[in-house]
Amino acid sequence: MKVLLLTYFYPYVSNPLRGIFVTKRIEQYKRIGIDYTAIPIGFGEGAIFRFFRQVLGKKSMKPIEKIGNVEYSIVESRGAFPWVLWQITRRLNIKREEEIVKAFSKYLAKKIEESFDVSSYDVIHAHGMYTPPAGLVAKILGERYSKPYLIS
């Protein structure tokens, strides 16, 4: 079985233990012989994104590509504009947040399609419905490729 795992919780440089429960799940996948590709779902680390992270006092969320014997496949998504727009709408309580999240999820799905043959996977497993929502990205890809998807 081949699983495409999308997760919002993943280890990153400033916090290698973040999402350790996801890393442990992947270790179990490997132990029982399941082939997987784990993709951190995030906003990327472009210059604009880094600038706003600094201004807001947030730490880098640059993913770690390997922790122990678990590998994470990085998909470059330097879409800072949706992130900035999302932050502004959230803080101002503007009702466009849903549209922005959907647009960014479609963008992430496209980036994943550019990097991986989604049709070769048996199932898409999404961990998390946080922003950006791995579950929504899984739904988009699952429907596009007629693949079952699950959200945990």
KOLNU-291680 format. One record per residue: residue number from 0; x, y, z of N, C-alpha, C, O in turn; residue in one letter. Coordinates in pm, whole numbers, plus 32768, in hexadecimal, padded with zeros to 4 digits. Example, Ala and Ser with C-alpha at 12.3 -4.5 7.8 and 13.67 -1.06 7.14 Angstrom:
residues 2
   nr  n.c1  n.c2  n.c3  ca.c1  ca.c2  ca.c3  c.c1  c.c2  c.c3  o.c1  o.c2  o.c3  rest
    0  8527  7DC7  830C   84CE   7E3E   830C  8528  7EB6  830C  8590  7EB4  834E     A
    1  8505  7F1F  82C4   8557   7F96   82CA  850A  8003  8313  853D  8072  8324     S
***
This chain:
residues 152
   nr  n.c1  n.c2  n.c3  ca.c1  ca.c2  ca.c3  c.c1  c.c2  c.c3  o.c1  o.c2  o.c3  rest
    0  8054  7F89  8000   8000   8000   8000  8058  807C  8000  80BF  8082  8043     M
    1  802E  80DE  7FB4   8079   815B   7FA9  8022  81CE  7FDD  7FB3  81E4  7FAB     K
    2  8055  8215  8042   8009   827F   8085  804A  8307  806F  80C3  8316  807F     V
    3  7FF8  8368  804B   8025   83F3   8045  7FF3  8435  80C5  7F7B  8445  80D9     L
    4  8050  845A  811D   802E   8494   819F  8047  852A  819C  80B7  8558  8186     L
    5  7FDE  8576  81B3   7FE7   8608   81B9  7FD4  8631  824B  7F73  8607  828A     L
    6  802E  8680  827F   8022   86A5   830B  8049  8736  8326  80A9  876B  82EE     T
    7  7FFC  8773  837D   801B   87F9   83AC  8081  87F2  841E  80CD  8851  8434     Y
    8  8081  8782  8466   80DE   8770   84D6  8157  8722  84A5  814C  86AC  8484     F
    9  81C9  8763  84A2   8244   8725   8471  82B8  8763  84BC  82AD  87D3  84EF     Y
   10  8328  871C  84C4   839C   8756   8509  83D9  87C5  84B4  83E3  87B9  843A     P
   11  8401  8830  84F5   8447   8898   84AC  84C3  88C3  84F9  84D3  88A2  856F     Y
   12  8517  890D  84B6   859B   892E   84E9  8597  8966  8577  85E7  893C  85CB     V
   13  853C  89C1  8594   8539   89FE   8619  84ED  89A8  8680  84EB  89CA  86F6     S
   14  84B0  893B  8654   8469   88E1   86B0  8463  8855  8674  83FD  882E  863C     N
   15  84D0  8807  8680   84D6   8783   8642  8474  871D  867D  845C  86B5  8640     P
   16  843B  8739  86F1   83DC   86DB   872C  834B  86FD  870A  82EF  86B4  8730     L
   17  8335  876A  86C3   82AC   878D   869C  8274  871F  8643  82B7  86F1  85E6     R
   18  81FB  86F5  865F   81BC   868D   8610  81F9  8604  8624  81F0  85AE  85CC     G
   19  8237  85ED  8697   827A   856C   86B0  8219  84F7  86A1  8241  848A  8678     I
   20  8199  850D  86C2   8135   84A3   86B5  8121  847B  8623  8104  8407  8606     F
   21  812F  84D9  85C8   8126   84BA   8539  81A2  846C  850F  8198  840A  84C5     V
   22  8217  8497  853D   8293   844F   8520  828A  83C0  8553  82B4  8363  850E     T
   23  8254  83AC  85CA   8245   8325   8603  81E4  82D2  85AF  81FA  825A  859D     K
   24  817A  8310  857D   811B   82C8   8527  8161  8299  84A8  814D  8229  847A     R
   25  81B4  82F1  846F   81FD   82CD   83F6  825D  825A  8412  826C  8200  83BF     I
   26  829D  825C  8486   82F5   81EC   84AC  82A7  8169  84AC  82DC  8102  8483     E
   27  822B  816C  84DA   81D8   80F3   84DB  81B1  80CB  844C  81AC  8054  842D     Q
   28  8196  812C  83F7   817E   810D   836A  81F4  80BE  8332  81E3  8055  82F4     Y
   29  826B  80F4  834A   82E4   80B3   8316  82F5  8027  8351  831A  7FC9  8309     K
   30  82DA  8018  83D2   82EC   7F99   8417  8296  7F2B  83D9  82C1  7EB7  83D1     R
   31  821D  7F4E  83AE   81C5   7EE7   8375  81C9  7EE5  82DC  8177  7EA3  829C     I
   32  8228  7F2C  82A3   8241   7F23   8214  81ED  7F7D  81BA  81E2  7F63  8142     G
   33  81B1  7FE4  81F2   8164   8042   81A0  81C2  80AA  8165  8211  80E9  81AC     I
   34  81B9  80BA  80E2   8207   811F   809C  81C0  81A5  80AF  8146  81AC  80A0     D
   35  8208  820C  80CF   81C9   828D   80EB  821C  82FF  80B3  8294  82F1  8099     Y
   36  81D9  836E  80A0   821B   83ED   8086  81DA  844F  80E6  8161  8466  80DF     T
   37  8228  848A  8140   81F3   84EA   81A1  8215  8577  8173  828A  8598  815D     A
   38  81AF  85C8  8164   81C1   8650   8133  8192  86B4  819D  811C  86B5  81C0     I
   39  81ED  8706  81CF   81C3   8771   822A  8171  87DA  81DE  819C  880C  8176     P
   40  80FD  87FA  8213   80A7   885F   81D6  80BF  88E2  8221  80A0  88ED  8298     I
   41  80F5  8943  81DC   8113   89C2   821D  811A  8A32  81B7  8100  8A1E  8140     G
   42  813E  8AA6  81E6   813F   8B1D   8192  81C5  8B39  814F  81CE  8B98  8101     F
   43  822B  8AEC  8169   82AB   8B05   812A  82FD  8B6B  8176  82CF  8BA5  81D8     G
   44  8376  8B7F  8148   83D3   8BD8   8190  8410  8C3F  8132  8489  8C56  8136     E
   45  83BF  8C7C  80DE   83F2   8CE5   8087  8415  8D62  80D5  83FC  8D69  814D     G
   46  8450  8DC3  8092   8480   8E3D   80D4  840F  8E8A  8118  8420  8EBA  8188     A
   47  839E  8E97  80D6   832D   8EE0   8111  82FB  8E97  818D  82DE  8ED4  81F4     I
   48  82F1  8E14  8181   82C2   8DC2   81F2  8321  8DD1  8269  82F4  8DE4  82DA     F
   49  83A3  8DC9  824E   8405   8DD9   82BB  83FA  8E63  82FC  8403  8E70  8376     R
   50  83E6  8EC9  82A9   83D7   8F51   82DC  8361  8F5A  833D  836E  8F8E  83AB     F
   51  82ED  8F27  8312   8277   8F2E   8369  8286  8ED8  83E5  8253  8EFB  8450     F
   52  82CB  8E68  83D9   82E3   8E15   8450  8338  8E63  84B5  831D  8E5F  852D     R
   53  839C  8EAA  8483   83F1   8EFB   84DC  83A0  8F6B  851D  83AA  8F80  8596     Q
   54  8351  8FB1  84CF   82FF   901F   8503  829E  8FEB  856E  8289  902D  85D4     V
   55  8265  8F75  8556   8205   8F3D   85B5  8248  8EEF  8626  8204  8EBE  8681     L
   56  82CD  8EE4  8620   8315   8E9D   868A  8302  8E07  8686  830B  8DC5  86ED     G
   57  82E9  8DD0  8610   82D4   8D40   8601  8355  8CFD  85D5  83A7  8D38  8590     K
   58  8366  8C7F  8600   83DC   8C32   85DA  83CB  8BF8  854E  835C  8BEB  851B     K
   59  843B  8BD5  8512   843B   8B97   848D  83F2  8B12  8492  83FD  8AC6  84F2     S
   60  83A7  8AF6  8426   8364   8A75   841A  839F  8A26  83A6  835B  89D5  8368     M
   61  841F  8A3E  838B   8461   89F4   831F  8466  8961  8347  849D  893F  83B0     K
   62  842E  8908  82F4   8428   887A   8317  84B2  8838  831B  850E  8860  82D4     P
   63  84BC  87D3  836F   8531   877C   8371  8514  870C  830F  84A8  86D2  8312     I
   64  8573  86EE  82B8   855A   8689   8252  8566  85FA  8286  8529  859F  824F     E
   65  85B3  85E7  82F2   85C0   8560   8329  85D2  8569  83BF  8624  85B6  83F1     K
   66  8584  851A  8406   8592   8511   8497  8590  847C  84BA  852D  8437  84A3     I
   67  85FE  844D  84F2   860C   83BD   8507  860E  8378  8481  865C  839B  8428     G
   68  85B7  8313  8471   85B0   82CE   83F0  8533  82F7  83A1  850A  82B1  8345     N
   69  84F8  8367  83C6   8480   8398   8382  84A4  8410  832B  84E3  8470  8359     V
   70  847C  8408  82AE   8497   8474   8250  8419  84C3  8232  83AC  848A  8226     E
   71  8428  8545  8227   83BC   859D   81FE  83E2  85D8  8177  8451  8609  8164     Y
   72  8385  85D3  8118   839D   8608   8092  836D  8698  808D  82F6  86B3  809F     S
   73  83C8  86F2  8076   83A8   8780   8078  8372  87AB  7FF0  83AF  8791  7F89     I
   74  8301  87ED  7FF1   82C7   8827   7F79  82D7  88BE  7F87  82A2  88FA  7FE4     V
   75  831E  88F9  7F2A   8335   8989   7F31  82B2  89D4  7F17  8277  89C7  7EAC     E
   76  8288  8A20  7F77   820E   8A70   7F68  8229  8AFA  7FA4  820D  8B13  8019     S
   77  825E  8B4F  7F53   8282   8BD4   7F83  8210  8C37  7F70  8224  8CA9  7F47     R
   78  819A  8C0A  7F8F   8123   8C5F   7F80  810B  8CB7  7FF8  80AE  8C9E  8044     G
   79  815C  8D1B  800A   814F   8D72   807F  80D2  8DC9  8078  8096  8DE8  80DF     A
   80  80AB  8DF0  8001   8038   8E4A   7FF6  7FBA  8E10  8036  7F79  8E57  8082     F
   81  7F96  8D92  801A   7F1F   8D5B   805D  7F2E  8D59  80F5  7ECD  8D70  813E     P
   82  7FA7  8D3E  8125   7FBC   8D3B   81B6  7FA8  8DC6  81F1  7F64  8DD4  8258     W
   83  7FE0  8E2B  81B2   7FD3   8EB5   81E3  7F3F  8EDE  81E0  7F0B  8F17  8240     V
   84  7EFD  8EC0  8171   7E6F   8EE0   8163  7E1C  8E99  81CE  7DC2  8ED4  820A     L
   85  7E3C  8E1B  81E5   7DF6   8DCD   824C  7E0A  8E0A  82D6  7DAB  8E16  8323     W
   86  7E86  8E32  82F6   7EA2   8E6F   8379  7E53  8EF1  838A  7E1C  8F0B  83F5     Q
   87  7E4E  8F42  8322   7E06   8FC1   832A  7D70  8FA9  833D  7D32  8FE7  8394     I
   88  7D36  8F4F  82EE   7CA6   8F36   82F9  7C82  8EFB  8381  7C19  8F1A  83B9     T
   89  7CD9  8EA7  83B7   7CC0   8E6E   843C  7CC0  8EDB  84A6  7C67  8EE0  84FA     R
   90  7D23  8F30  84A1   7D2F   8F98   8508  7CC2  9003  84FD  7C99  903D  8561     R
   91  7C93  901A  8485   7C29   907E   8472  7B9E  9040  8471  7B3A  9086  8461     L
   92  7B99  8FBC  8482   7B1A   8F72   8483  7ACA  8F87  8403  7A50  8F98  8407     N
   93  7B0F  8F87  8394   7ACF   8F95   8311  7A9F  8F0B  82E5  7AE5  8EA8  82FB     I
   94  7A2C  8F03  82AA   79EC   8E83   828A  7A21  8E40  820B  79E0  8DE4  81D9     K
   95  7A90  8E69  81D8   7AC8   8E2E   815E  7B2C  8DBE  817D  7B65  8D85  8120     R
   96  7B42  8DA0  81FA   7BA8   8D3E   821F  7B93  8CB8  81D8  7BF3  8C7C  81A7     E
   97  7B17  8C8A  81D1   7AFB   8C08   8193  7B28  8C05  8101  7B62  8BA2  80D4     E
   98  7B0E  8C70  80B8   7B36   8C76   802C  7BCE  8C74  801D  7C03  8C34  7FC2     E
   99  7C13  8CBA  8075   7CA5   8CBE   8071  7CDF  8C34  808F  7D3C  8C07  804C     I
  100  7CA7  8BF1  80F4   7CD6   8B6A   8119  7CBF  8B09  80A5  7D17  8AB8  8087     V
  101  7C4C  8B10  8064   7C30   8AB8   7FF2  7C92  8AD2  7F80  7CC7  8A74  7F44     K
  102  7CAA  8B51  7F62   7D06   8B74   7EF6  7D93  8B42  7F14  7DD6  8B0C  7EBC     A
  103  7DBF  8B53  7F90   7E45   8B25   7FB3  7E4E  8A8D  7FB2  7EB5  8A55  7F8D     F
  104  7DE3  8A4A  7FDB   7DE1   89B7   7FD8  7DEB  8984  7F49  7E30  8921  7F2E     S
  105  7DA8  89C7  7EED   7DB2   89A2   7E5F  7E41  89B8  7E2D  7E76  8968  7DE0     K
  106  7E7C  8A25  7E58   7F07   8A43   7E34  7F64  89D4  7E67  7FBB  89A4  7E1D     Y
  107  7F53  89AB  7EE5   7FA6   8940   7F1D  7F90  88BC  7ED3  7FF0  8874  7EB8     L
  108  7F13  889D  7EB2   7EF6   8823   7E66  7F41  8825  7DE1  7F7A  87BF  7DB8     A
  109  7F41  8897  7D9E   7F88   88A5   7D1E  801E  888F  7D31  805E  884B  7CE0     K
  110  8058  88C9  7D9B   80E7   88B8   7DB6  8108  8824  7DD0  8170  87F3  7DA3     K
  111  80B1  87DE  7E17   80C6   874F   7E31  80C0  8701  7DAE  8112  86A9  7D96     I
  112  805F  8723  7D59   8053   86E0   7CD7  80CF  86F7  7C80  80F6  869F  7C34     E
  113  810B  876B  7C8B   8184   8788   7C3E  81FB  8736  7C6C  8257  871D  7C1F     E
  114  81FA  870C  7CEA   826D   86C4   7D24  825A  862D  7D2D  82BC  85E3  7D35     S
  115  81DD  85FE  7D2E   81C1   8570   7D44  8157  853F  7CE4  8100  858A  7CB9     F
  116  815F  84BE  7CC2   80F8   847E   7C71  808A  844F  7CD0  808C  83DE  7D01     D
  117  802A  84A6  7CE8   7FC0   848A   7D49  7F71  840D  7D21  7F40  83C5  7D78     V
  118  7F65  83F3  7CA0   7F18   837F   7C72  7F58  82FB  7C9C  7F15  8293  7C9B     S
  119  7FD8  82FC  7CC2   801C   8280   7CE8  8001  8256  7D79  802A  81EA  7DA2     S
  120  7FBD  82AA  7DC7   7FA1   828A   7E53  7F1B  8242  7E60  7EBF  825A  7E12     Y
  121  7F14  81EA  7EC3   7E98   81A0   7EDB  7E36  81F0  7F31  7DBD  81E6  7F20     D
  122  7E6C  823F  7F8C   7E18   828B   7FE8  7E61  830C  8011  7EDC  8311  8014     V
  123  7E13  8371  802F   7E4B   83EF   8060  7E21  83FD  80F2  7DAA  83FB  8111     I
  124  7E81  840C  814A   7E67   841A   81D9  7E8D  84A8  8201  7F01  84D0  81F4     H
  125  7E2C  84F2  8232   7E46   857B   825E  7E3F  8581  82F4  7DE3  854D  8333     A
  126  7EA2  85C1  832D   7E9F   85D8   83BD  7E8E  866C  83D5  7EEA  86BB  83BF     H
  127  7E17  8692  8401   7E01   871D   8428  7DA7  876B  83CC  7DAB  875E  8352     G
  128  7D55  87BC  840B   7CFD   8818   83C2  7D1D  88A7  83EB  7CC6  88FE  83EA     M
  129  7D9B  88BD  840D   7DC6   8942   8434  7DE6  8991  83B7  7DE6  8959  834A     Y
  130  7E02  8A10  83C4   7E1F   8A60   834D  7EB5  8A65  8335  7EFE  8A90  838E     T
  131  7EE5  8A3A  82C2   7E97   8A07   8253  7E69  8978  8270  7EB4  892A  82A9     P
  132  7DF0  8956  8249   7DB7   88D5   826E  7DE4  8861  8216  7DC4  885B  819F     P
  133  7E2E  8806  8251   7E59   878E   8209  7DDF  8740  81D9  7DE1  8705  816C     A
  134  7D74  873F  8229   7CFB   86F6   8204  7CBB  872C  8185  7C8B  86DE  8132     G
  135  7CB9  87AE  8175   7C80   87EA   80FC  7CD7  87CD  8083  7CA3  87B4  8016     L
  136  7D59  87D1  8094   7DB4   87AE   8026  7D9F  871C  7FFF  7D9D  86FB  7F89     V
  137  7D90  86C3  8063   7D76   8635   8048  7CF3  8623  7FFD  7CEB  85D2  7FA0     A
  138  7C8D  866C  8023   7C0B   8665   7FDF  7C19  868E  7F4D  7BE5  864B  7EF4     K
  139  7C5D  86FC  7F35   7C71   872C   7EAC  7CB8  86C2  7E58  7C8C  86A1  7DEA     I
  140  7D28  868D  7E8D   7D74   8628   7E42  7D26  85A6  7E35  7D27  8568  7DCA     L
  141  7CE2  857C  7EA0   7C94   8501   7E9D  7C27  8505  7E33  7C15  84A5  7DE8     G
  142  7BE0  8573  7E2D   7B76   8581   7DC9  7BAF  858C  7D3C  7B76  8555  7CDE     E
  143  7C1D  85D2  7D2D   7C5A   85E4   7CAA  7C8E  8561  7C70  7C87  854B  7BF7     R
  144  7CC1  8508  7CC8   7CFE   848B   7C9A  7CAB  8410  7CBF  7CDA  83A0  7CAF     Y
  145  7C32  8425  7CEE   7BD9   83B7   7D18  7C1F  835A  7D7A  7C1A  82DF  7D6C     S
  146  7C60  8395  7DDC   7CA8   8349   7E44  7C5F  835B  7EC9  7C2E  83C8  7EE7     K
  147  7C58  82EF  7F18   7C1D   8301   7F9D  7C7A  8356  7FF3  7CF4  834F  7FE6     P
  148  7C3F  83A5  8049   7C90   83F5   80A5  7C50  83ED  812F  7BD7  83DF  813E     Y
  149  7CA6  83F8  8193   7C75   83F8   821C  7CB9  8468  8267  7D28  8491  8247     L
  150  7C73  8499  82CB   7CA6   8507   831B  7CA9  84DA  83AC  7C45  84AA  83E1     I
  151  7D1C  84EA  83EC   7D26   84C5   847A  7D5C  8539  84C9  7D6C  852F  8543     S
***
